[in-house]
Amino acid sequence: MKKFLGMIAVLAFVIMALPVSAQDYADTTEYSFEDDVVTGDLVRPDGELTVVRKRGKERSLIRVRQHFIPEMLKSVENL
């Protein structure tokens, strides 16, 4: 029974996909550049190339608090 329902589901998806794949592509636009001459130069920024050093491995300044949860529970007890 599961195989039959699976086959029906696959068949339904295939049938739904058929109109999408059979679209008419007659409304395409075509551009012709046969007679146009394109000229240009390579444009680069003026000046020196700047080289930047990579950051070294630094120790993080953020420290994980080991007793954070017990401190939070203590602060709630006084409310």
Secondary structure, DSSP 8 states (H G I E B T S, - for coil): -HHHHHHHHHHHHHHHHHHHHT---TT------SS-----------S-------------S----TTHHHHHHHHHHT-
